[in-house]
Amino acid sequence: LIKLAMIAVHDWLNESKVDARLLMQVHDELVLEVATDQLDTVRDQVVELMCNAASLNVPLKVDAGSGPNWDEAH
């Protein structure tokens, strides 16, 4: 699932030309670097893409955090 989500996020980032980049994947998390003025747009779209990475009988729940570093984003 995370690989499907990562591909969807990567493709969207390339198509949308937002000021953001996918830095890494850690277990079930994607870590991105995002321009402050585009944070809400990127967060909303990434959550949407990850929630819809696969069609399942149960909904996928995605939480998103932000901060100046990975530790504070949790």
N, C-alpha and C positions, 0 to 999 in steps of 0.2 A: 504493500500500500504506500509506504513512504517513497519508494522509487517512482511510482506512478504520480504521486503528488509533486515530487521534485521535478519531474519532466514537465508537468503542467505549469508549475510556477516558473521554471526556466523559460519555457516557450512564451508565456505571458510577458515576462520581463523583457524578452527580446522584441516582442511585437509592440508593446506599449511604449517603449523608450522612456520609462520612468527612471528617475535617478536612484536606482537600487540595484544591488547585486546579491546573488546567492553565494554565501561564503562557505558554508559547510552543512553537513547533515550529521547529527549525533543521535543515534538510536532512532527515536520517533520524532525528532525535532529538526526543523530547518532554521538555520541562522542566516539572517540577511543583514546587509548594511544598507540603510535607507536614509535619503535626505530628509531632514526634519519636516520640511514643508510638504512632503509627500507621504508621511507616515500613515495617516488615516486611510488614504486611498490604497496603499500597498497592503496594509494590515487587513483591510476588508476583503480585498481580492484574494490574498493568499489564504485566508480562512475559508473563503468560498471554494476556492480550487481544491484545498485539502479535504474539505467536507464532502466534495463530490468526486474524489479521486477514483472511487469504485462504487458500483451500485450494489448495496447490501440490503438485507432484510431489516437491519437495525441502522439507525443513523450514526454517522461518524461525528464525534464531538471534537472540536478543535479549540484550544485556548491559545491566545496570542498575548505576548507581553512585549514591552519595549523598555529600553534603557541604554545608557551610554556603554554598557558592556553586558556580556552574556549573564553574569552573575546577577546583576540588578534587573535584568529583563524577566527573571523568574518571579 
